[in-house]
Amino acid sequence: MSTPEHRARTLVATTTMVEVGVLDQRAVLRRHAVDGAGAVLFDLADAAPQCASRARPGTPGPVVDLVGTDVSSVPGPDRVRGVVRMSGPVEILPLPLRPDLRDRLGIADDGVVGRLVPHALTLEWRVETDGDPAPSRIGAEDYAAARVDALGGWEDGWVAHLDADHSAVLHTLATRHATVPPGARVRPVLADEFGIVLRVVSGQLRRDVRVPFPRRVSCGCEAVWALNSLVGPGR
């Protein structure tokens, strides 16, 4: 199963909602990237001004806060799946910058890229949990060593497709793993290497049901095969 550091690394790498700043004075990044060590790269001009103005090439940078929020692609209440909060110093990447990095960040030729190296991290994970979860502390080394989930960056589109076109199949799968009250709505909330999570909503009651794949998958094609094998032929 996924670990907190695995979820955190995946969330930071794949979410489009990232804010950088100090305390409650944060700015939303247009784009960001994550390097092999898990550090977050971004156009320094996007950061809150009080942070960007203190960063200097070749000198220890200011310690800033980053908040990454993962929101499900399936509309409805309780769409926030998790929140990562990290803090650490911002370095200035030396020039010249790689063209692919410039393209990824949408940065101008004279732009400056900041690199936030996380020293402290927490994860609030709201899938397969009861109520409001307490933040889990994650070691910086554990986070850096974790992999991005094999379905990270792909599963959102697939989950939205399943919700729009295969609701009856999802309902059937949920009934095989949990008691589904009459009239309850079943919607997908997450897919990862290990399976798909279905959210059963009945009135004010909410329950997340994990439907495990026959085996751990390593790509989207394997995930589609795994779900089809659970559904059975002809579905």
Accessible surface in RSA format (square Angstrom, percent):
REM  Atomic radii and reference values for relative SASA: ProtOr
REM  Chains: A
REM  Algorithm: Lee & Richards
REM  Probe-radius: 1.40
REM  Slices: 20
REM RES _ NUM      All-atoms   Total-Side   Main-Chain    Non-polar    All polar
REM                ABS   REL    ABS   REL    ABS   REL    ABS   REL    ABS   REL
RES MET A   1   133.19  69.0  89.98  59.6  43.21 102.9  69.95  59.5  63.24  83.8
RES SER A   2    15.44  13.0   2.68   3.6  12.76  29.4   2.42   5.2  13.02  18.2
RES THR A   3    58.86  41.9  57.41  58.2   1.45   3.4  54.34  73.0   4.51   6.8
RES PRO A   4    53.08  38.7  53.08  48.4   0.00   0.0  53.08  43.8   0.00   0.0
RES GLU A   5    47.50  27.3  47.50  35.9   0.00   0.0   6.35  12.3  41.15  33.6
RES HIS A   6    17.45   9.5  17.45  12.1   0.00   0.0   9.78  10.1   7.67   8.9
RES ARG A   7    50.19  21.1  46.49  23.7   3.70   8.8   8.26  11.3  41.93  25.4
RES ALA A   8     0.00   0.0   0.00   0.0   0.00   0.0   0.00   0.0   0.00   0.0
RES ARG A   9    17.54   7.4  17.54   8.9   0.00   0.0   0.23   0.3  17.30  10.5
RES THR A  10    21.17  15.1  21.17  21.5   0.00   0.0  21.17  28.4   0.00   0.0
RES LEU A  11     4.70   2.6   1.32   0.9   3.38   8.5   4.47   3.1   0.24   0.6
RES VAL A  12     0.75   0.5   0.49   0.4   0.27   0.6   0.75   0.7   0.00   0.0
RES ALA A  13    24.44  22.5  11.82  18.2  12.62  28.7  12.15  17.1  12.29  32.6
RES THR A  14    48.12  34.2  23.28  23.6  24.84  59.2  16.89  22.7  31.23  47.2
RES THR A  15    12.96   9.2   3.14   3.2   9.82  23.4   7.14   9.6   5.83   8.8
RES THR A  16   127.42  90.6 105.69 107.2  21.73  51.8  77.74 104.4  49.68  75.1
RES MET A  17    73.63  38.1  73.29  48.5   0.35   0.8  56.81  48.3  16.83  22.3
RES VAL A  18     1.95   1.3   1.95   1.8   0.00   0.0   1.95   1.7   0.00   0.0
RES GLU A  19    33.02  19.0  33.02  25.0   0.00   0.0   0.02   0.0  33.00  26.9
RES VAL A  20     0.54   0.4   0.54   0.5   0.00   0.0   0.54   0.5   0.00   0.0
RES GLY A  21     0.00   0.0   0.00   N/A   0.00   0.0   0.00   0.0   0.00   0.0
RES VAL A  22    45.45  29.9  44.68  40.5   0.77   1.9  44.68  38.8   0.77   2.1
RES LEU A  23   133.68  74.4 124.11  88.8   9.57  24.1 133.56  93.8   0.12   0.3
RES ASP A  24   129.58  90.8  99.98  99.5  29.60  70.0  43.14 101.5  86.45  86.2
RES GLN A  25   113.65  63.6 106.36  77.7   7.28  17.3  33.04  70.3  80.61  61.1
RES ARG A  26    79.72  33.5  49.38  25.2  30.34  72.2   3.04   4.2  76.68  46.5
RES ALA A  27    28.31  26.0  23.04  35.6   5.27  12.0  28.31  39.9   0.00   0.0
RES VAL A  28    81.01  53.3  62.51  56.6  18.50  44.6  62.51  54.3  18.50  50.2
RES LEU A  29     5.39   3.0   0.57   0.4   4.82  12.1   0.64   0.4   4.75  12.8
RES ARG A  30   133.20  55.9 100.81  51.4  32.39  77.1  78.08 106.7  55.11  33.4
RES ARG A  31   117.74  49.4 109.46  55.8   8.28  19.7  31.81  43.5  85.94  52.1
RES HIS A  32    15.91   8.7  11.12   7.7   4.79  12.3   4.96   5.1  10.95  12.7
RES ALA A  33     7.47   6.9   7.18  11.1   0.29   0.7   7.47  10.5   0.00   0.0
RES VAL A  34    35.09  23.1   5.71   5.2  29.38  70.8   5.79   5.0  29.30  79.5
RES ASP A  35    36.54  25.6  26.48  26.4  10.06  23.8  29.38  69.1   7.17   7.1
RES GLY A  36    72.64  89.6   0.00   N/A  72.64  89.6  43.51 119.4  29.13  65.2
RES ALA A  37    51.58  47.4  40.07  61.8  11.50  26.2  44.83  63.1   6.75  17.9
RES GLY A  38     0.00   0.0   0.00   N/A   0.00   0.0   0.00   0.0   0.00   0.0
RES ALA A  39     0.95   0.9   0.93   1.4   0.01   0.0   0.93   1.3   0.01   0.0
RES VAL A  40     0.06   0.0   0.06   0.1   0.00   0.0   0.06   0.1   0.00   0.0
RES LEU A  41    12.09   6.7  12.09   8.6   0.00   0.0  12.09   8.5   0.00   0.0
RES PHE A  42     0.59   0.3   0.59   0.4   0.00   0.0   0.59   0.4   0.00   0.0
RES ASP A  43    14.69  10.3  14.59  14.5   0.10   0.2   0.93   2.2  13.76  13.7
RES LEU A  44    17.43   9.7  17.39  12.4   0.04   0.1  17.43  12.2   0.00   0.0
RES ALA A  45    87.12  80.1  50.78  78.4  36.34  82.7  60.29  84.9  26.84  71.1
RES ASP A  46    23.57  16.5  13.10  13.0  10.47  24.8   6.31  14.9  17.26  17.2
RES ALA A  47     6.54   6.0   0.89   1.4   5.65  12.9   0.89   1.2   5.65  15.0
RES ALA A  48     4.51   4.1   4.38   6.8   0.13   0.3   4.51   6.3   0.00   0.0
RES PRO A  49   106.18  77.4  99.93  91.1   6.26  22.7 105.10  86.8   1.08   6.7
RES GLN A  50    64.88  36.3  56.39  41.2   8.49  20.2  50.66 107.8  14.22  10.8
RES CYS A  51     4.38   3.3   3.47   3.9   0.91   2.1   3.45   8.7   0.93   1.0
RES ALA A  52    24.28  22.3  17.74  27.4   6.54  14.9  17.92  25.2   6.35  16.8
RES SER A  53    69.76  59.0  53.92  72.0  15.84  36.5  52.12 111.0  17.65  24.7
RES ARG A  54   143.94  60.4 125.10  63.8  18.84  44.9  48.34  66.1  95.60  57.9
RES ALA A  55     8.08   7.4   0.39   0.6   7.69  17.5   0.39   0.5   7.69  20.4
RES ARG A  56   133.64  56.1 132.21  67.4   1.44   3.4  50.77  69.4  82.88  50.2
RES PRO A  57    98.06  71.5  82.31  75.0  15.75  57.3  82.69  68.3  15.36  95.5
RES GLY A  58    86.70 106.9   0.00   N/A  86.70 106.9  45.22 124.1  41.48  92.9
RES THR A  59    71.67  51.0  59.40  60.2  12.27  29.2  59.35  79.7  12.33  18.6
RES PRO A  60   134.83  98.3 104.34  95.1  30.49 110.8 116.37  96.1  18.46 114.7
RES GLY A  61    14.11  17.4   0.00   N/A  14.11  17.4   1.51   4.1  12.60  28.2
RES PRO A  62     9.16   6.7   1.96   1.8   7.20  26.2   8.23   6.8   0.93   5.8
RES VAL A  63    96.23  63.3  80.28  72.7  15.96  38.4  80.28  69.8  15.96  43.3
RES VAL A  64     1.06   0.7   0.16   0.1   0.90   2.2   1.06   0.9   0.00   0.0
RES ASP A  65    39.73  27.8  39.73  39.5   0.00   0.0  12.44  29.3  27.29  27.2
RES LEU A  66     0.62   0.3   0.19   0.1   0.42   1.1   0.19   0.1   0.42   1.1
RES VAL A  67    10.09   6.6   9.68   8.8   0.41   1.0   9.68   8.4   0.41   1.1
RES GLY A  68     0.19   0.2   0.00   N/A   0.19   0.2   0.19   0.5   0.00   0.0
RES THR A  69    23.44  16.7  22.86  23.2   0.57   1.4  13.69  18.4   9.74  14.7
RES ASP A  70    15.84  11.1  15.84  15.8   0.00   0.0   1.40   3.3  14.43  14.4
RES VAL A  71    62.40  41.1  49.06  44.4  13.34  32.1  49.06  42.6  13.34  36.2
RES SER A  72     3.18   2.7   2.54   3.4   0.64   1.5   2.00   4.3   1.18   1.7
RES SER A  73    39.14  33.1  18.50  24.7  20.64  47.5  26.04  55.5  13.09  18.3
RES VAL A  74     8.48   5.6   5.18   4.7   3.30   8.0   5.48   4.8   3.00   8.1
RES PRO A  75    76.60  55.8  74.71  68.1   1.88   6.8  74.82  61.8   1.77  11.0
RES GLY A  76    33.24  41.0   0.00   N/A  33.24  41.0  21.16  58.1  12.08  27.1
RES PRO A  77   116.66  85.0  94.26  85.9  22.40  81.4 106.45  87.9  10.21  63.5
RES ASP A  78    83.42  58.4  62.06  61.8  21.36  50.5  14.67  34.5  68.74  68.6
RES ARG A  79    88.64  37.2  82.77  42.2   5.87  14.0  21.73  29.7  66.91  40.6
RES VAL A  80    45.71  30.1  41.72  37.8   3.98   9.6  41.72  36.3   3.98  10.8
RES ARG A  81     7.48   3.1   7.07   3.6   0.41   1.0   0.92   1.3   6.56   4.0
RES GLY A  82     0.00   0.0   0.00   N/A   0.00   0.0   0.00   0.0   0.00   0.0
RES VAL A  83     9.27   6.1   8.90   8.1   0.36   0.9   8.90   7.7   0.36   1.0
RES VAL A  84     0.01   0.0   0.01   0.0   0.00   0.0   0.01   0.0   0.00   0.0
RES ARG A  85   102.09  42.9  99.60  50.8   2.50   5.9  42.04  57.5  60.05  36.4
RES MET A  86     4.97   2.6   0.00   0.0   4.97  11.8   3.04   2.6   1.93   2.6
RES SER A  87    28.27  23.9  27.85  37.2   0.42   1.0   9.60  20.4  18.66  26.1
RES GLY A  88     0.86   1.1   0.00   N/A   0.86   1.1   0.86   2.4   0.00   0.0
RES PRO A  89    29.62  21.6  29.62  27.0   0.00   0.0  29.62  24.5   0.00   0.0
RES VAL A  90     4.39   2.9   3.56   3.2   0.83   2.0   3.56   3.1   0.83   2.2
RES GLU A  91    76.69  44.0  75.25  56.9   1.44   3.4  28.98  56.1  47.71  39.0
RES ILE A  92    22.81  13.0   7.43   5.5  15.38  37.1   7.43   5.3  15.38  41.7
RES LEU A  93    32.56  18.1  28.29  20.2   4.27  10.7  28.64  20.1   3.92  10.5
RES PRO A  94   111.44  81.2  95.95  87.5  15.49  56.3 106.12  87.6   5.31  33.0
RES LEU A  95   127.69  71.1  98.72  70.6  28.96  72.8  99.20  69.7  28.48  76.7
RES PRO A  96   129.27  94.2 110.52 100.7  18.75  68.2 112.15  92.6  17.12 106.4
RES LEU A  97    16.25   9.0   3.01   2.2  13.24  33.3   5.26   3.7  10.99  29.6
RES ARG A  98   146.36  61.5 141.27  72.0   5.09  12.1  69.38  94.8  76.98  46.7
RES PRO A  99   103.31  75.3 100.36  91.5   2.95  10.7 103.21  85.2   0.10   0.6
RES ASP A 100    84.07  58.9  73.82  73.5  10.24  24.2  45.38 106.8  38.68  38.6
RES LEU A 101     8.62   4.8   7.02   5.0   1.61   4.0   8.62   6.1   0.00   0.0
RES ARG A 102    35.30  14.8  34.02  17.3   1.28   3.1  16.25  22.2  19.05  11.5
RES ASP A 103   107.38  75.2  93.06  92.6  14.32  33.9  32.32  76.1  75.06  74.9
RES ARG A 104   129.17  54.2 118.79  60.6  10.38  24.7  44.13  60.3  85.04  51.5
RES LEU A 105     0.98   0.5   0.22   0.2   0.76   1.9   0.22   0.2   0.76   2.0
RES GLY A 106    35.15  43.4   0.00   N/A  35.15  43.4  18.28  50.2  16.88  37.8
RES ILE A 107    15.06   8.6   0.46   0.3  14.60  35.2   1.84   1.3  13.22  35.9
RES ALA A 108    63.25  58.2  47.01  72.5  16.24  36.9  58.27  82.1   4.97  13.2
RES ASP A 109   126.26  88.4 109.74 109.2  16.52  39.1  37.84  89.1  88.41  88.2
RES ASP A 110   127.74  89.5  98.44  98.0  29.30  69.3  51.24 120.6  76.50  76.3
RES GLY A 111    16.14  19.9   0.00   N/A  16.14  19.9  13.75  37.7   2.40   5.4
RES VAL A 112    63.86  42.0  59.80  54.1   4.06   9.8  61.34  53.3   2.52   6.8
RES VAL A 113     0.88   0.6   0.00   0.0   0.88   2.1   0.00   0.0   0.88   2.4
RES GLY A 114     0.00   0.0   0.00   N/A   0.00   0.0   0.00   0.0   0.00   0.0
RES ARG A 115    51.05  21.4  51.05  26.0   0.00   0.0  10.08  13.8  40.97  24.8
RES LEU A 116     0.00   0.0   0.00   0.0   0.00   0.0   0.00   0.0   0.00   0.0
RES VAL A 117    36.27  23.9  36.27  32.8   0.00   0.0  36.27  31.5   0.00   0.0
RES PRO A 118    10.30   7.5   5.74   5.2   4.57  16.6   5.74   4.7   4.57  28.4
RES HIS A 119   119.77  65.5  97.41  67.7  22.37  57.2  62.77  64.7  57.01  66.3
RES ALA A 120    51.09  47.0  45.37  70.0   5.71  13.0  49.94  70.3   1.15   3.0
RES LEU A 121     5.25   2.9   0.00   0.0   5.25  13.2   0.98   0.7   4.28  11.5
RES THR A 122    27.69  19.7  27.67  28.1   0.02   0.0  24.27  32.6   3.42   5.2
RES LEU A 123     3.75   2.1   2.74   2.0   1.01   2.5   2.76   1.9   0.98   2.6
RES GLU A 124    24.93  14.3  24.93  18.9   0.00   0.0   2.55   4.9  22.39  18.3
RES TRP A 125    25.13  10.1  23.03  11.1   2.10   4.9  22.82  12.2   2.31   3.7
RES ARG A 126    79.92  33.6  79.56  40.6   0.36   0.8  19.33  26.4  60.58  36.7
RES VAL A 127     0.78   0.5   0.01   0.0   0.76   1.8   0.01   0.0   0.76   2.1
RES GLU A 128    63.59  36.5  31.84  24.1  31.75  75.6  23.36  45.2  40.23  32.8
RES THR A 129    45.09  32.1  29.76  30.2  15.33  36.5  36.81  49.4   8.27  12.5
RES ASP A 130   145.22 101.7 118.59 118.0  26.63  63.0  40.29  94.8 104.93 104.6
RES GLY A 131    61.79  76.2   0.00   N/A  61.79  76.2  42.60 116.9  19.20  43.0
RES ASP A 132   145.39 101.8 116.39 115.8  29.00  68.6  33.53  78.9 111.87 111.6
RES PRO A 133    31.85  23.2  13.99  12.8  17.86  64.9  21.85  18.0  10.01  62.2
RES ALA A 134    82.54  75.9  62.25  96.1  20.29  46.2  67.43  95.0  15.11  40.0
RES PRO A 135    76.82  56.0  57.32  52.2  19.50  70.9  57.32  47.3  19.50 121.2
RES SER A 136    48.21  40.7  42.07  56.1   6.14  14.2  16.42  35.0  31.80  44.5
RES ARG A 137   210.68  88.5 180.74  92.1  29.94  71.3  68.45  93.6 142.23  86.2
RES ILE A 138    11.06   6.3   1.00   0.7  10.06  24.2   4.83   3.5   6.23  16.9
RES GLY A 139    39.64  48.9   0.00   N/A  39.64  48.9  30.71  84.3   8.93  20.0
RES ALA A 140    31.91  29.3  23.15  35.7   8.77  19.9  23.47  33.1   8.44  22.4
RES GLU A 141   152.47  87.5 144.12 109.0   8.35  19.9  60.61 117.2  91.85  75.0
RES ASP A 142    78.75  55.2  74.04  73.7   4.71  11.1   7.08  16.7  71.66  71.5
RES TYR A 143     0.16   0.1   0.16   0.1   0.00   0.0   0.16   0.1   0.00   0.0
RES ALA A 144    37.70  34.7  28.80  44.5   8.89  20.2  28.98  40.8   8.72  23.1
RES ALA A 145    86.58  79.6  51.36  79.3  35.21  80.1  62.33  87.8  24.25  64.2
RES ALA A 146    18.10  16.6   2.63   4.1  15.47  35.2  12.65  17.8   5.45  14.4
RES ARG A 147   122.98  51.6 115.24  58.7   7.75  18.4  76.39 104.4  46.59  28.2
RES VAL A 148    53.36  35.1  41.71  37.8  11.65  28.1  41.71  36.2  11.65  31.6
RES ASP A 149    10.29   7.2   6.38   6.3   3.91   9.3   5.31  12.5   4.98   5.0
RES ALA A 150    38.07  35.0   8.62  13.3  29.45  67.0  19.33  27.2  18.75  49.7
RES LEU A 151     0.09   0.0   0.09   0.1   0.00   0.0   0.09   0.1   0.00   0.0
RES GLY A 152    23.92  29.5   0.00   N/A  23.92  29.5   3.28   9.0  20.64  46.2
RES GLY A 153    68.68  84.7   0.00   N/A  68.68  84.7  29.85  81.9  38.84  87.0
RES TRP A 154    96.28  38.6  88.15  42.7   8.13  19.1  64.82  34.6  31.46  51.0
RES GLU A 155    12.64   7.3  12.64   9.6   0.00   0.0   5.35  10.3   7.29   6.0
RES ASP A 156    50.01  35.0  49.74  49.5   0.28   0.7  20.56  48.4  29.46  29.4
RES GLY A 157    51.08  63.0   0.00   N/A  51.08  63.0  39.97 109.7  11.11  24.9
RES TRP A 158    22.53   9.0  16.53   8.0   6.00  14.1  14.12   7.5   8.42  13.7
RES VAL A 159     0.12   0.1   0.12   0.1   0.00   0.0   0.12   0.1   0.00   0.0
RES ALA A 160    35.73  32.9  30.75  47.5   4.98  11.3  32.14  45.3   3.60   9.5
RES HIS A 161    81.47  44.5  74.36  51.7   7.11  18.2  54.03  55.7  27.45  31.9
RES LEU A 162     8.43   4.7   8.43   6.0   0.00   0.0   8.43   5.9   0.00   0.0
RES ASP A 163    25.52  17.9  16.27  16.2   9.24  21.9   0.36   0.9  25.15  25.1
RES ALA A 164    80.18  73.7  42.52  65.6  37.65  85.7  50.88  71.7  29.29  77.6
RES ASP A 165    94.66  66.3  63.38  63.1  31.28  74.0  22.70  53.4  71.96  71.8
RES HIS A 166    68.99  37.7  65.12  45.3   3.87   9.9  47.79  49.3  21.20  24.7
RES SER A 167    65.43  55.3  61.45  82.0   3.98   9.2  27.79  59.2  37.64  52.7
RES ALA A 168    68.11  62.6  58.32  90.0   9.79  22.3  65.76  92.6   2.35   6.2
RES VAL A 169    18.49  12.2  18.25  16.5   0.24   0.6  18.49  16.1   0.00   0.0
RES LEU A 170     0.36   0.2   0.36   0.3   0.00   0.0   0.36   0.3   0.00   0.0
RES HIS A 171    71.01  38.8  71.01  49.4   0.00   0.0  49.58  51.1  21.43  24.9
RES THR A 172    48.67  34.6  46.11  46.8   2.56   6.1  28.83  38.7  19.84  30.0
RES LEU A 173     2.56   1.4   2.56   1.8   0.00   0.0   2.56   1.8   0.00   0.0
RES ALA A 174     0.00   0.0   0.00   0.0   0.00   0.0   0.00   0.0   0.00   0.0
RES THR A 175    66.34  47.2  44.53  45.1  21.81  52.0  33.06  44.4  33.28  50.3
RES ARG A 176   134.41  56.4  96.11  49.0  38.31  91.2  51.02  69.7  83.40  50.5
RES HIS A 177    81.29  44.4  50.34  35.0  30.96  79.2  33.89  34.9  47.40  55.2
RES ALA A 178    17.21  15.8   0.45   0.7  16.77  38.1  12.18  17.2   5.03  13.3
RES THR A 179   116.34  82.7 100.07 101.4  16.27  38.8  68.71  92.3  47.63  72.0
RES VAL A 180    23.21  15.3   0.57   0.5  22.64  54.6   0.57   0.5  22.64  61.4
RES PRO A 181    49.85  36.3  45.56  41.5   4.29  15.6  48.91  40.4   0.94   5.9
RES PRO A 182   137.47 100.2 107.81  98.3  29.66 107.8 119.82  98.9  17.65 109.7
RES GLY A 183    85.99 106.0   0.00   N/A  85.99 106.0  42.80 117.4  43.20  96.7
RES ALA A 184     9.68   8.9   0.00   0.0   9.68  22.0   0.37   0.5   9.31  24.7
RES ARG A 185   145.72  61.2 140.78  71.8   4.94  11.8  51.75  70.7  93.97  56.9
RES VAL A 186     9.36   6.2   0.73   0.7   8.63  20.8   0.73   0.6   8.63  23.4
RES ARG A 187    43.90  18.4  43.90  22.4   0.00   0.0  20.94  28.6  22.97  13.9
RES PRO A 188     2.00   1.5   0.04   0.0   1.95   7.1   0.04   0.0   1.95  12.1
RES VAL A 189     6.82   4.5   6.58   6.0   0.24   0.6   6.82   5.9   0.00   0.0
RES LEU A 190    15.82   8.8  15.82  11.3   0.00   0.0  15.82  11.1   0.00   0.0
RES ALA A 191     2.44   2.2   0.00   0.0   2.44   5.6   0.41   0.6   2.03   5.4
RES ASP A 192    10.42   7.3  10.42  10.4   0.00   0.0   7.69  18.1   2.73   2.7
RES GLU A 193     1.87   1.1   1.87   1.4   0.00   0.0   1.17   2.3   0.70   0.6
RES PHE A 194    36.51  18.3  31.30  19.4   5.21  13.5  32.82  19.9   3.69  10.5
RES GLY A 195     0.09   0.1   0.00   N/A   0.09   0.1   0.00   0.0   0.09   0.2
RES ILE A 196     0.00   0.0   0.00   0.0   0.00   0.0   0.00   0.0   0.00   0.0
RES VAL A 197     0.38   0.3   0.38   0.3   0.00   0.0   0.38   0.3   0.00   0.0
RES LEU A 198     0.00   0.0   0.00   0.0   0.00   0.0   0.00   0.0   0.00   0.0
RES ARG A 199    17.94   7.5  17.94   9.1   0.00   0.0  13.22  18.1   4.72   2.9
RES VAL A 200     7.82   5.1   5.90   5.3   1.92   4.6   5.90   5.1   1.92   5.2
RES VAL A 201    52.93  34.8  49.24  44.6   3.69   8.9  49.24  42.8   3.69  10.0
RES SER A 202    32.27  27.3  25.03  33.4   7.25  16.7   6.33  13.5  25.94  36.3
RES GLY A 203    69.53  85.7   0.00   N/A  69.53  85.7  41.58 114.1  27.95  62.6
RES GLN A 204   183.08 102.4 150.19 109.8  32.89  78.3  65.49 139.4 117.59  89.2
RES LEU A 205   133.88  74.6 131.78  94.3   2.10   5.3 133.38  93.7   0.50   1.3
RES ARG A 206    83.50  35.1  50.87  25.9  32.63  77.7  22.70  31.0  60.80  36.8
RES ARG A 207   130.27  54.7 125.71  64.1   4.57  10.9  50.39  68.9  79.89  48.4
RES ASP A 208    25.20  17.7   2.41   2.4  22.78  53.9   2.31   5.4  22.89  22.8
RES VAL A 209     8.39   5.5   5.29   4.8   3.10   7.5   8.39   7.3   0.00   0.0
RES ARG A 210    36.05  15.1  22.39  11.4  13.66  32.5  21.21  29.0  14.84   9.0
RES VAL A 211     0.26   0.2   0.26   0.2   0.00   0.0   0.26   0.2   0.00   0.0
RES PRO A 212    66.90  48.8  63.48  57.9   3.41  12.4  63.48  52.4   3.41  21.2
RES PHE A 213    13.76   6.9   0.10   0.1  13.66  35.6   0.13   0.1  13.63  39.0
RES PRO A 214    77.74  56.7  33.91  30.9  43.83 159.3  46.87  38.7  30.87 191.9
RES ARG A 215   136.92  57.5 126.83  64.7  10.09  24.0  61.72  84.3  75.20  45.6
RES ARG A 216   127.14  53.4 105.91  54.0  21.23  50.5  43.83  59.9  83.30  50.5
RES VAL A 217     3.64   2.4   0.79   0.7   2.85   6.9   1.26   1.1   2.37   6.4
RES SER A 218    75.86  64.1  58.26  77.8  17.60  40.5  43.83  93.3  32.03  44.9
RES CYS A 219    50.52  38.2  48.13  53.7   2.39   5.6  32.55  82.5  17.98  19.4
RES GLY A 220    13.57  16.7   0.00   N/A  13.57  16.7   4.32  11.8   9.25  20.7
RES CYS A 221   106.68  80.7  92.81 103.5  13.87  32.6  30.04  76.1  76.64  82.6
RES GLU A 222    54.43  31.2  52.77  39.9   1.66   4.0  18.13  35.1  36.30  29.6
RES ALA A 223     0.00   0.0   0.00   0.0   0.00   0.0   0.00   0.0   0.00   0.0
RES VAL A 224    57.59  37.9  57.41  52.0   0.18   0.4  57.47  49.9   0.11   0.3
RES TRP A 225   114.31  45.9 109.79  53.1   4.52  10.6  88.05  46.9  26.26  42.6
RES ALA A 226     0.00   0.0   0.00   0.0   0.00   0.0   0.00   0.0   0.00   0.0
RES LEU A 227     8.01   4.5   8.01   5.7   0.00   0.0   8.01   5.6   0.00   0.0
RES ASN A 228    76.12  52.5  72.13  69.7   3.99   9.6  20.27  48.8  55.86  54.0
RES SER A 229    53.92  45.6  19.75  26.4  34.16  78.7  31.22  66.5  22.70  31.8
RES LEU A 230    43.79  24.4  33.68  24.1  10.12  25.4  36.52  25.6   7.28  19.6
RES VAL A 231    19.10  12.6   8.45   7.6  10.65  25.7   9.16   8.0   9.94  27.0
RES GLY A 232    22.25  27.4   0.00   N/A  22.25  27.4  18.59  51.0   3.66   8.2
RES PRO A 233   140.78 102.6 111.63 101.8  29.14 105.9 123.95 102.3  16.82 104.6
RES GLY A 234    84.73 104.5   0.00   N/A  84.73 104.5  45.26 124.2  39.47  88.4
RES ARG A 235   151.94  63.8  98.53  50.2  53.41 127.2  62.43  85.3  89.50  54.2
END  Absolute sums over single chains surface
CHAIN  1 A    11779.0       9007.3       2771.7       6699.8       5079.2
END  Absolute sums over all chains
TOTAL         11779.0       9007.3       2771.7       6699.8       5079.2
